Amino acid sequence: MARPTLVTGGTGALGRAVVHRLQARGHAVRLFSRSDPPAEERTSKPATEWVVGDLATSPSIHLAVQGVDTIVHCATSPGGGDVAITRRLADAASRAENPPHLIYISIVGIETVPLSYYRTKLACEGVVAGSGLPWTIQRATQFHDLVARMTDVQHRWPLVVAPAGIDCQPIDVRDVARRLVEWVEKGPAGRTPEIGGPEVRSLVELARSTLDSEGRDTRVVGMPMPGAIASALRRGEHLTPDHAEGEIGFDQFLAERAVHHEHSYSTG
Ligand SMILES: NC(=O)c1ccc[n+]([C@@H]2O[C@H](COP(=O)([O-])OP(=O)(O)OC[C@H]3O[C@@H](n4cnc5c(N)ncnc54)[C@H](OP(=O)(O)O)[C@@H]3O)[C@@H](O)[C@H]2O)c1
């Protein structure tokens, strides 16, 4: 019987797609979350083995890493603490009877875009690469849902503001999950080629598409942004046009999301 793959952050946007892809490929999955499993998983034969705990503090981390071949580390808390949880996870995994392959998802451009979250990602990469475990680091561009959220959070405003002169190459979490599961199957690869979404488009255009998919004719205003972060983004440091290997475009994501919303409303 093949040993399971542990997915941290398996309840998150990417983690859910990774769990789904692993199961579709016939892998056993163990998921780590701070929350109890939903009702449909609380059966005598759940599809996913569920370990409840906080990566920052819970002793259950040691239980979670026992007997797994691979860990796909997708957990993140943008508010802080990612370096500590990554180090704690790597330490626990190093002490497991058979130290597993640790796969880390990171972001394109983290050396040159001076966001504090990106500095944290760089430090986490260092923890993974220096862990002594077999490891893989996969960098990806921004996920579709993050880009759509930048417009959605402004839903009460009479207009939508988007940074002017900045492009984005959003990728679908299913494409990233597909790549991560390839590393689960192929084994440790160290630093791997980046993966980006299929198209590079301006943030103003992506905001317009998001509004159109919601049937809203709100005006989009491109706002010039000052500062070092905006300069790096204007230079396209977060893009990887030579690795546009994602297959699902932003418009397809929006169309599927619109159908899903319609279905949720009609079924209550
Ligand atoms: N979003 C993007 O555009 C993007 C682009 C490239 C790479 N990435 C990377 O992809 C990864 C996943 O991002 P995402 O957007 O899918 O994240 P997300 O939806 O915000 O999910 C975060 C997950 O982390 C878990 N988590 C947070 N703190 C935890 C803790 N202390 N202990 C245990 N679990 C904890 C949460 O699980 P529970 O709440 O269930 O505990 C949740 O499942 C991150 O490493 C991110 O940097 C993101």
The ligand as a Tripos MOL2 file, in Angstrom:
@<TRIPOS>MOLECULE
LIG
   48    52     1     0     0
SMALL
NO_CHARGES

@<TRIPOS>ATOM
      1 N1         -2.2850   33.3710   -3.8930 N.am      1 LIG1
      2 C1         -1.3780   33.5190   -4.8570 C.2       1 LIG1
      3 O1         -1.5530   34.2950   -5.7960 O.2       1 LIG1
      4 C2         -0.1010   32.6840   -4.8120 C.ar      1 LIG1
      5 C3          0.7830   32.6870   -5.9050 C.ar      1 LIG1
      6 C4          1.9290   31.8710   -5.8640 C.ar      1 LIG1
      7 C5          2.1850   31.1070   -4.7300 C.ar      1 LIG1
      8 N2          1.3050   31.1610   -3.6740 N.ar      1 LIG1
      9 C6          1.5910   30.3410   -2.4950 C.3       1 LIG1
     10 O2          0.6960   29.2370   -2.4870 O.3       1 LIG1
     11 C7          0.4680   28.8160   -1.1450 C.3       1 LIG1
     12 C8         -1.0280   28.6330   -0.9040 C.3       1 LIG1
     13 O3         -1.6800   29.8780   -1.0840 O.3       1 LIG1
     14 P1         -3.2860   29.9640   -1.0270 P.3       1 LIG1
     15 O4         -3.6580   31.2390   -1.6700 O.co2     1 LIG1
     16 O5         -3.8670   28.6720   -1.5050 O.co2     1 LIG1
     17 O6         -3.4990   30.0850    0.5480 O.3       1 LIG1
     18 P2         -4.8800   30.1660    1.3490 P.3       1 LIG1
     19 O7         -6.0450   29.9130    0.4740 O.co2     1 LIG1
     20 O8         -4.8340   31.4440    2.1370 O.co2     1 LIG1
     21 O9         -4.7750   28.9540    2.3710 O.3       1 LIG1
     22 C9         -3.8890   29.0060    3.4440 C.3       1 LIG1
     23 C10        -3.9290   27.6630    4.1620 C.3       1 LIG1
     24 O10        -2.9390   27.6770    5.1920 O.3       1 LIG1
     25 C11        -3.4600   27.0010    6.3100 C.3       1 LIG1
     26 N3         -2.8020   27.5510    7.5010 N.ar      1 LIG1
     27 C12        -2.5020   28.8510    7.7640 C.ar      1 LIG1
     28 N4         -1.8840   28.9500    8.9580 N.ar      1 LIG1
     29 C13        -1.7970   27.6860    9.4570 C.ar      1 LIG1
     30 C14        -1.2650   27.1460   10.6610 C.ar      1 LIG1
     31 N5         -0.7030   27.9280   11.5970 N.pl3     1 LIG1
     32 N6         -1.3470   25.8110   10.8650 N.ar      1 LIG1
     33 C15        -1.9350   25.0100    9.9280 C.ar      1 LIG1
     34 N7         -2.4440   25.4640    8.7610 N.ar      1 LIG1
     35 C16        -2.3760   26.7890    8.5360 C.ar      1 LIG1
     36 C17        -4.9600   27.2550    6.2870 C.3       1 LIG1
     37 O11        -5.5800   26.1060    6.8240 O.3       1 LIG1
     38 P3         -6.7050   26.0900    7.9930 P.3       1 LIG1
     39 O12        -7.3010   27.4710    8.0480 O.co2     1 LIG1
     40 O13        -7.6500   25.0170    7.5650 O.co2     1 LIG1
     41 O14        -5.9440   25.7260    9.2020 O.co2     1 LIG1
     42 C18        -5.2590   27.3270    4.7890 C.3       1 LIG1
     43 O15        -5.6270   26.0690    4.2950 O.3       1 LIG1
     44 C19         1.1630   29.8560   -0.2540 C.3       1 LIG1
     45 O16         2.4150   29.3720    0.1410 O.3       1 LIG1
     46 C20         1.3390   31.0530   -1.1730 C.3       1 LIG1
     47 O17         2.4420   31.8620   -0.8160 O.3       1 LIG1
     48 C21         0.1790   31.9030   -3.6980 C.ar      1 LIG1
@<TRIPOS>BOND
     1     1     2 1
     2     2     3 2
     3     2     4 1
     4     4     5 ar
     5     4    48 ar
     6     5     6 ar
     7     6     7 ar
     8     7     8 ar
     9     8     9 1
    10     8    48 ar
    11     9    10 1
    12     9    46 1
    13    10    11 1
    14    11    12 1
    15    11    44 1
    16    12    13 1
    17    13    14 1
    18    14    15 2
    19    14    16 1
    20    14    17 1
    21    17    18 1
    22    18    19 2
    23    18    20 1
    24    18    21 1
    25    21    22 1
    26    22    23 1
    27    23    24 1
    28    23    42 1
    29    24    25 1
    30    25    26 1
    31    25    36 1
    32    26    27 ar
    33    26    35 ar
    34    27    28 ar
    35    28    29 ar
    36    29    30 ar
    37    29    35 ar
    38    30    31 1
    39    30    32 ar
    40    32    33 ar
    41    33    34 ar
    42    34    35 ar
    43    36    37 1
    44    36    42 1
    45    37    38 1
    46    38    39 2
    47    38    40 1
    48    38    41 1
    49    42    43 1
    50    44    45 1
    51    44    46 1
    52    46    47 1
@<TRIPOS>SUBSTRUCTURE
     1 LIG1         1 GROUP 0 **** ****
